[in-house]
Amino acid sequence: MDTTQRSDQQRSADRRRRELLEAADRVVLRDGPQASMNAIAAEAGITKPILYRHFGDKGGLYAALAKRHTDALLDSLRAALDAPAERRERVEATLDTYLAAIEARPQVYRFLMHPAEGGQVGEQGFDVGKHSAPLLRRMGEELGQVIEERLDLGPGSQLLARVWGHGIVGMMYAAGDWWLGERPCPRAELVRSLADLLWGRLAAAGDKVGGPGF
């Protein structure tokens, strides 16, 4: 098999994988945490064994969906951090970007971050609860890297940036999860309150010399 043929086959496989993930997304938007392999295979117009062939098992499909949505969210958060605005405005914009994302697609959020209702895992849904922690850790590491690149935190800055990154992500997740379930206040009010909580040390820290600024 020559290189051109292998490349064509890889492009075809990648395209088919994207199509299957898009079908899975449609089911998740409809069913949330109760999305099942049977429903996704039916939506894609294929049999379940073919779906397994592409993703291995439910965990493999979940991981692919999680990466797809986490990549998109991280891109949006980076764009908010890079916007030409004052630091306080960018902090609020970043918090708002996260909250707006979970508000816009609550079923996707619940699929990614909550186990199937009533503990019905097995064939009826995805055991997603055990997978949510790695997603939060990835976001925490990414944010910690951004903070370390942009802020002068003094001695031990790398560790402190990771502490801040994971702490901020944990705060956003816990506050956002509570807010999405109860809607006790407008999103803008929650954003301002969370920014107030963060602002003391973020306001005091200087930009890192040679960095892109925060």
C-alpha positions as CSV (number, residue, x, y, z in Angstrom):
1,M,0.0,0.0,0.0
2,D,1.6,3.3,-1.0
3,T,1.6,6.5,1.1
4,T,-1.2,8.2,-0.9
5,Q,-3.5,5.3,-0.4
6,R,-2.8,5.1,3.3
7,S,-3.4,8.9,3.6
8,D,-6.7,8.6,1.7
9,Q,-7.8,5.8,4.1
10,Q,-6.8,7.8,7.1
11,R,-8.7,10.9,5.9
12,S,-11.7,8.6,5.3
13,A,-11.5,7.1,8.8
14,D,-11.1,10.5,10.4
15,R,-14.1,11.8,8.5
16,R,-16.2,8.8,9.5
17,R,-15.1,9.3,13.2
18,R,-16.2,13.0,13.1
19,E,-19.6,11.9,11.6
20,L,-20.1,9.4,14.4
21,L,-19.1,12.0,17.1
22,E,-21.6,14.4,15.6
23,A,-24.3,11.7,15.8
24,A,-23.3,11.1,19.4
25,D,-23.6,14.8,20.1
26,R,-27.1,14.9,18.8
27,V,-28.1,12.0,21.1
28,V,-26.3,13.7,24.1
29,L,-28.2,17.0,23.4
30,R,-31.4,15.0,23.5
31,D,-30.8,12.5,26.3
32,G,-28.0,13.9,28.4
33,P,-26.5,11.4,30.9
34,Q,-28.9,8.8,29.7
35,A,-27.4,8.6,26.2
36,S,-26.6,5.0,25.3
37,M,-24.5,3.2,22.7
38,N,-27.7,1.8,21.2
39,A,-29.2,5.2,20.7
40,I,-26.0,6.6,19.3
41,A,-25.6,3.7,16.8
42,A,-29.2,4.2,15.7
43,E,-28.7,7.9,15.2
44,A,-25.6,7.2,13.1
45,G,-27.5,4.5,11.1
46,I,-25.0,1.8,12.0
47,T,-24.9,-1.3,14.2
48,K,-23.4,-1.1,17.7
49,P,-20.5,-3.4,16.8
50,I,-19.4,-0.9,14.2
51,L,-19.5,1.9,16.8
52,Y,-17.4,-0.3,19.1
53,R,-15.0,-0.8,16.2
54,H,-14.3,2.9,16.0
55,F,-14.1,3.7,19.7
56,G,-13.4,0.4,21.5
57,D,-16.1,0.8,24.2
58,K,-18.4,3.3,25.9
59,G,-15.4,4.7,27.7
60,G,-13.6,5.3,24.5
61,L,-16.5,7.1,23.0
62,Y,-17.0,9.2,26.1
63,A,-13.3,10.1,26.1
64,A,-13.6,11.3,22.5
65,L,-16.7,13.4,23.2
66,A,-15.1,14.8,26.3
67,K,-12.0,15.8,24.4
68,R,-14.1,17.4,21.6
69,H,-16.1,19.6,24.0
70,T,-13.2,20.3,26.4
71,D,-11.0,21.5,23.5
72,A,-13.8,23.8,22.3
73,L,-14.3,25.2,25.8
74,L,-10.6,25.8,26.4
75,D,-10.3,27.6,23.1
76,S,-13.1,29.9,24.2
77,L,-11.5,30.5,27.6
78,R,-8.2,31.3,26.0
79,A,-9.9,33.8,23.6
80,A,-11.5,35.5,26.6
81,L,-8.1,35.7,28.4
82,D,-6.5,37.2,25.3
83,A,-9.1,39.8,24.6
84,P,-7.9,43.4,24.5
85,A,-9.4,44.6,27.8
86,E,-8.4,45.5,31.4
87,R,-7.5,42.5,33.6
88,R,-10.7,42.7,35.6
89,E,-12.8,42.6,32.5
90,R,-10.9,39.6,31.2
91,V,-11.3,37.8,34.4
92,E,-15.0,38.4,34.3
93,A,-15.2,37.5,30.6
94,T,-13.4,34.2,31.3
95,L,-15.8,33.3,34.1
96,D,-18.8,34.2,32.0
97,T,-17.5,32.2,29.0
98,Y,-17.5,29.0,31.2
99,L,-20.9,29.7,32.7
100,A,-22.4,30.6,29.3
101,A,-21.1,27.3,27.8
102,I,-22.8,25.1,30.4
103,E,-25.9,27.2,30.3
104,A,-26.2,26.9,26.5
105,R,-25.8,23.1,26.4
106,P,-26.9,21.8,29.9
107,Q,-27.5,18.3,28.6
108,V,-23.9,18.1,27.3
109,Y,-22.6,19.4,30.6
110,R,-24.6,16.9,32.6
111,F,-23.4,14.1,30.3
112,L,-19.8,15.1,30.8
113,M,-20.0,15.8,34.5
114,H,-22.7,13.7,36.1
115,P,-23.4,10.0,36.3
116,A,-26.6,8.6,34.7
117,E,-29.6,9.4,36.9
118,G,-30.6,6.7,39.4
119,G,-27.3,4.9,39.0
120,Q,-28.5,3.2,35.8
121,V,-25.2,2.6,34.2
122,G,-24.8,-0.7,32.3
123,E,-26.4,-0.7,28.9
124,Q,-28.7,2.2,29.6
125,G,-26.1,4.9,29.9
126,F,-22.5,5.9,30.4
127,D,-20.7,5.7,33.7
128,V,-19.5,9.2,33.3
129,G,-19.1,10.2,37.0
130,K,-15.7,8.4,37.3
131,H,-14.5,10.4,34.2
132,S,-15.3,13.9,35.3
133,A,-12.3,14.4,37.6
134,P,-9.7,14.0,34.7
135,L,-11.6,16.7,32.8
136,L,-11.3,19.1,35.7
137,R,-7.7,18.2,36.2
138,R,-6.9,18.9,32.6
139,M,-8.6,22.3,32.8
140,G,-6.8,23.1,36.0
141,E,-3.4,22.3,34.5
142,E,-4.2,24.3,31.4
143,L,-5.2,27.4,33.5
144,G,-2.2,26.9,35.7
145,Q,0.1,27.0,32.7
146,V,-1.6,30.2,31.5
147,I,-1.2,31.9,34.9
148,E,2.5,30.8,35.1
149,E,3.2,32.2,31.7
150,R,1.6,35.5,32.4
151,L,1.9,36.5,36.0
152,D,5.0,37.1,38.2
153,L,4.1,35.2,41.4
154,G,7.5,35.4,42.9
155,P,9.4,32.3,44.4
156,G,7.7,29.0,43.8
157,S,5.6,30.6,41.0
158,Q,5.2,27.4,39.0
159,L,3.6,25.5,41.9
160,L,1.6,28.5,43.0
161,A,0.2,28.9,39.4
162,R,-0.9,25.2,39.4
163,V,-2.6,25.7,42.8
164,W,-4.4,28.8,41.5
165,G,-5.3,27.0,38.2
166,H,-6.9,24.0,40.0
167,G,-8.5,26.2,42.6
168,I,-10.1,28.5,40.1
169,V,-11.4,25.6,38.0
170,G,-12.8,23.9,41.1
171,M,-14.5,27.1,42.1
172,M,-16.0,27.5,38.6
173,Y,-17.2,23.9,38.5
174,A,-18.8,23.9,42.0
175,A,-20.4,27.3,41.7
176,G,-21.5,26.7,38.1
177,D,-23.0,23.3,39.0
178,W,-25.0,24.8,41.9
179,W,-26.1,27.8,39.8
180,L,-27.2,25.7,36.8
181,G,-29.3,23.5,39.0
182,E,-31.0,26.2,41.1
183,R,-30.7,29.4,39.1
184,P,-30.6,31.6,42.3
185,C,-29.4,34.7,40.5
186,P,-28.6,36.1,37.0
187,R,-25.4,34.8,35.4
188,A,-23.9,38.3,35.5
189,E,-24.4,38.5,39.2
190,L,-22.6,35.2,39.8
191,V,-19.8,36.3,37.5
192,R,-19.3,39.5,39.5
193,S,-19.4,37.7,42.8
194,L,-16.8,35.1,41.7
195,A,-14.6,37.8,40.2
196,D,-14.7,39.7,43.6
197,L,-13.5,36.5,45.3
198,L,-10.6,36.1,43.0
199,W,-9.6,39.7,42.5
200,G,-7.4,40.5,45.5
201,R,-4.3,38.4,44.5
202,L,-5.0,38.7,40.8
203,A,-5.0,42.5,41.0
204,A,-1.8,42.6,43.1
205,A,0.3,40.3,40.9
206,G,2.4,41.9,38.2
207,D,2.8,40.7,34.6
208,K,5.6,38.3,34.0
209,V,8.5,40.0,32.2
210,G,8.5,38.9,28.6
211,G,5.2,37.2,28.9
212,P,2.0,38.0,27.0
213,G,0.5,39.8,30.0
214,F,-2.6,39.0,32.0
